[in-house]
């Protein structure tokens, strides 16, 4: 790895609880920002910068130590379907700039880190969350696109890179390699699903997104969660965590991770059920408290997690991280 020095390094080293933000995309939508059928929240960096900045500011006010730039869906092959491929670098740099401005505006008195988000998201078929084959990159194309994105985030001033929703090994590896090559610290968010027999696998769209897939959607072979963790860990990474997974799947996912990773652990669950209902604020806060009590150091939430969820979570968090509970 490259440099390990980031704004929050002292808190990491001391074992202090670190608060991540909540969902960015769904909060942008909730506040009236533009969403795109193919590129989801990516276009808002260009069309609604005040809303994007405002979401970051509200999370900082709620107690977040980390705000994640709105770059989950801004890789070149995703922006291509929105007609914005040529603006890929500019949109990514703008996202980091907006997060840094939010920090400067409301966090002058305490350290807050800005993370650049990277994912393996693909452009969607309209009306679904299935990848559009017309814009789905080859492995070679994705490798180049991920390198372009990682470099843009680093050049824009991201304090570290956070890999979100790593679940399919071939493409997660490309994302990981591009992030590590920047020399920035890398936090790795792995998404998981639990099969009926209790087996933990990398997040599976056919399990988790029923009713939102194209009729001809073709799934891929499920990958054991242990294999996904071990392969990515061998490439690098400073923090590993379970993210964009249901609250129910997060707990057994963390148990697998604790057994295979000795460094800092994060949890970043989604709070939207299959029926589109959001996990109640109190239930979310209680689950987060339980994970920190069991050894999770870095805690926040993704899809569906509102600013109110994070406020309630911060109020519920213990003063210290609890002892780890290995699988």
C-alpha positions in Angstrom: 0.0 0.0 0.0 0.9 3.6 -0.3 0.6 6.3 2.3 -1.5 5.3 5.4 -1.9 8.8 6.7 -5.5 10.1 6.7 -7.5 12.6 8.7 -9.0 9.9 10.9 -5.8 7.8 11.4 -5.5 8.8 15.1 -9.1 7.6 15.7 -8.5 4.4 13.8 -5.4 3.7 15.7 -7.0 4.4 19.1 -10.0 2.1 18.3 -12.5 4.9 18.6 -15.9 4.6 17.0 -16.0 6.3 13.6 -19.3 7.4 12.1 -19.9 7.0 8.4 -22.7 9.0 6.7 -25.9 7.5 5.4 -27.3 7.1 1.9 -26.4 9.7 -0.6 -28.4 8.8 -3.7 -31.7 8.2 -2.0 -31.3 11.4 0.1 -30.5 13.4 -3.1 -33.7 12.1 -4.6 -35.7 12.8 -1.4 -34.5 16.4 -1.5 -35.4 16.9 -5.2 -32.1 16.2 -7.0 -32.2 14.8 -10.5 -32.1 11.0 -10.8 -31.3 9.2 -14.1 -32.8 5.9 -15.3 -29.4 4.6 -16.2 -26.9 6.4 -14.0 -29.1 6.9 -10.9 -27.7 9.7 -8.7 -24.6 10.4 -10.8 -26.0 13.3 -12.8 -26.9 15.3 -9.7 -23.3 16.4 -9.3 -23.8 18.4 -12.5 -27.5 19.4 -12.3 -28.1 19.8 -8.5 -24.7 20.6 -6.8 -26.4 22.5 -4.0 -28.5 19.5 -3.1 -25.5 17.2 -3.2 -23.5 19.5 -1.0 -26.4 20.0 1.3 -26.8 16.3 1.9 -23.1 16.1 2.9 -23.5 19.0 5.2 -26.5 17.5 7.0 -24.7 14.2 7.6 -21.7 16.1 9.1 -24.1 18.1 11.3 -25.6 14.7 12.4 -22.2 13.5 13.5 -20.6 11.9 10.6 -16.8 11.6 10.7 -16.8 10.5 7.0 -18.8 11.8 4.0 -18.7 9.7 0.9 -18.6 11.6 -2.4 -21.5 11.0 -4.8 -19.5 8.8 -7.1 -21.0 5.4 -6.6 -22.5 5.5 -10.2 -20.0 7.8 -12.0 -17.8 5.3 -13.8 -17.4 5.9 -17.5 -19.5 3.0 -18.7 -22.4 4.1 -16.4 -22.3 7.7 -17.5 -22.1 6.6 -21.2 -25.8 5.6 -21.2 -26.7 9.1 -19.8 -24.7 10.6 -22.6 -22.0 11.9 -20.3 -19.1 9.6 -20.9 -16.9 12.6 -22.0 -17.6 14.3 -18.7 -16.5 11.4 -16.5 -13.5 12.9 -15.0 -15.1 16.3 -14.5 -18.2 14.8 -12.8 -16.0 12.7 -10.4 -13.8 15.6 -9.5 -16.9 17.8 -9.0 -18.3 15.2 -6.6 -15.2 15.3 -4.4 -15.2 19.1 -4.6 -18.8 19.3 -3.3 -18.0 17.0 -0.4 -14.9 19.0 0.5 -16.9 22.2 0.3 -19.5 20.7 2.7 -16.7 19.8 5.2 -15.2 23.3 5.0 -18.7 24.9 5.5 -19.8 23.0 8.6 -16.8 21.0 10.1 -14.2 23.6 10.7 -13.8 22.5 14.4 -13.4 18.8 14.0 -11.8 16.3 11.6 -14.0 14.9 8.8 -12.7 12.8 6.0 -14.0 12.8 2.4 -14.1 9.3 0.8 -14.2 8.7 -3.0 -16.7 6.0 -3.7 -16.0 3.3 -6.3 -18.3 0.4 -7.3 -19.0 -2.1 -10.0 -22.4 -0.6 -10.9 -23.4 -0.9 -14.5 -25.9 1.2 -16.5 -29.4 -0.2 -16.0 -32.0 -1.3 -18.5 -34.7 1.3 -18.1 -37.2 0.5 -15.5 -35.1 -2.3 -13.9 -31.8 -2.7 -12.0 -30.5 -5.2 -14.5 -27.3 -4.3 -16.4 -27.9 -3.0 -20.0 -25.9 -5.2 -22.3 -25.4 -2.3 -24.7 -23.3 -0.5 -22.1 -21.9 -3.4 -20.1 -18.1 -3.2 -20.3 -15.7 -6.0 -21.0 -13.2 -6.7 -18.3 -10.5 -4.8 -20.2 -12.8 -1.7 -20.5 -13.8 -1.9 -16.9 -10.2 -2.1 -15.8 -9.4 1.1 -17.8 -12.5 2.9 -16.5 -11.8 2.0 -12.9 -8.2 3.3 -13.2 -9.5 6.5 -14.7 -12.0 7.0 -11.9 -9.6 6.1 -9.1 -7.0 8.6 -10.4 -9.7 11.3 -10.8 -10.9 10.9 -7.2 -7.3 10.9 -5.9 -6.4 14.0 -7.9 -9.5 15.8 -6.7 -8.4 15.4 -3.1 -10.3 12.4 -1.7 -8.7 11.4 1.7 -9.2 7.7 0.9 -11.2 5.5 -1.4 -14.1 3.3 -0.3 -15.1 0.4 -2.5 -18.9 -0.1 -2.3 -20.9 -3.3 -3.0 -18.0 -5.6 -3.9 -19.7 -8.9 -4.7 -18.6 -10.4 -8.0 -14.9 -11.4 -7.9 -13.7 -10.7 -11.4 -14.9 -7.1 -11.4 -14.4 -6.4 -7.7 -10.7 -7.3 -8.3 -10.4 -4.7 -11.0 -11.9 -2.1 -8.8 -9.6 -3.1 -5.9 -6.5 -3.0 -8.1 -7.3 0.4 -9.4 -7.9 1.8 -5.9 -4.8 0.4 -4.4 -2.6 1.7 -7.2 -3.4 5.3 -6.2 -1.5 4.9 -3.0 -4.5 6.2 -1.0 -5.9 4.1 1.9 -8.7 1.8 0.7 -11.8 0.8 2.7 -13.5 -2.3 1.2 -17.3 -2.7 1.5 -18.4 -6.2 0.7 -22.0 -6.9 0.1 -23.5 -10.3 1.0 -26.6 -12.4 0.8 -27.8 -15.3 3.0 -29.2 -18.4 1.4 -32.1 -20.2 3.1 -29.7 -22.8 4.4 -27.6 -20.1 6.1 -24.8 -20.1 3.6 -23.2 -16.6 3.1 -22.4 -15.6 -0.4 -21.5 -12.4 -2.3 -24.6 -10.2 -2.8 -26.8 -11.8 -5.4 -29.3 -9.7 -7.5 -31.5 -12.7 -8.2 -31.9 -13.2 -4.4 -32.1 -9.5 -3.4 -33.8 -7.7 -6.3 -36.8 -9.9 -7.1 -39.4 -7.8 -9.0 -36.9 -5.2 -10.2 -35.0 -7.4 -12.7 -35.4 -7.6 -16.5 -37.4 -10.6 -17.7 -34.4 -12.1 -19.3 -32.0 -11.3 -16.5 -29.2 -13.8 -16.2 -27.6 -14.3 -12.8 -24.1 -15.4 -12.1 -22.8 -18.2 -9.9 -22.9 -17.4 -6.2 -19.5 -16.9 -4.7 -18.8 -18.0 -1.1 -18.3 -14.9 1.1 -15.1 -16.4 2.5 -13.6 -16.6 -1.0 -14.5 -13.0 -1.8 -13.0 -11.7 1.4 -9.8 -13.7 1.1 -9.2 -12.8 -2.5 -9.7 -9.0 -2.0 -7.7 -9.0 1.2 -4.7 -10.5 -0.7 -4.7 -7.4 -3.0 -4.7 -4.8 -0.2 -7.1 -2.7 1.9 -6.9 -0.9 5.2 -10.5 -1.5 6.4 -13.0 -4.2 5.5 -16.7 -4.2 6.1 -20.1 -5.5 5.2 -22.2 -2.9 3.3 -25.3 -2.7 1.1 -26.6 -5.8 2.7 -29.8 -6.2 4.7 -29.7 -5.9 8.5 -30.5 -9.6 8.7 -27.6 -10.6 6.4 -25.2 -8.1 7.9 -24.8 -9.9 11.3 -23.8 -13.3 9.9 -21.7 -11.5 7.2 -19.7 -9.7 10.0 -19.2 -13.0 11.8 -17.5 -14.4 8.7 -15.5 -11.2 8.2 -14.3 -11.1 11.9 -13.0 -14.6 11.4 -10.9 -13.6 8.4 -9.8 -10.0 8.9 -7.8 -8.6 11.9 -8.0 -4.9 11.0 -10.7 -2.3 11.5 -14.2 -3.4 10.5 -17.1 -1.4 9.2 -20.8 -2.0 8.9 -22.9 0.0 6.4 -26.3 -1.8 5.9 -29.1 -0.8 3.7 -32.4 0.1 5.3 -34.9 -0.6 2.4 -36.8 -3.8 2.5 -37.9 -5.7 -0.6 -41.3 -4.2 -0.1 -39.7 -0.7 -0.3 -40.5 0.0 3.3 -37.6 1.6 5.3 -36.3 0.1 8.5 -37.5 2.2 11.4 -35.0 4.7 12.8 -35.0 3.1 16.2 -34.5 -0.4 14.9 -31.6 0.8 12.7 -29.9 2.6 15.7 -30.3 -0.4 17.9 -28.8 -2.8 15.3 -25.8 -0.4 14.8 -25.3 -0.3 18.6 -25.2 -4.0 18.7 -22.6 -4.3 15.9 -20.3 -1.7 17.6 -20.7 -3.6 20.9 -19.5 -6.7 19.0 -16.4 -5.1 17.6 -17.4 -3.0 14.6 -15.4 0.3 14.7 -16.8 2.1 11.7 -20.6 2.4 11.4 -23.2 4.1 9.0 -25.8 3.1 6.5 -26.5 3.0 2.8 -29.6 2.8 0.6 -32.6 4.2 2.4 -30.6 5.4 5.4 -31.7 9.0 6.1 -30.1 11.8 8.0 -32.6 11.1 10.8 -31.3 7.5 10.9 -27.7 8.7 11.4 -28.7 11.2 14.1 -30.5 8.5 16.0 -27.6 6.1 15.5 -25.1 8.7 16.9 -27.3 9.2 20.0 -27.3 5.4 20.5 -23.6 4.6 20.0 -21.5 3.5 22.9 -18.4 5.4 24.0 -16.1 2.5 23.1 -16.0 -0.4 20.5 -16.8 -3.7 22.2 -14.7 -6.9 22.0 -14.8 -8.8 18.8 -17.1 -11.8 18.4 -15.4 -14.2 16.0 -17.4 -16.7 14.0 
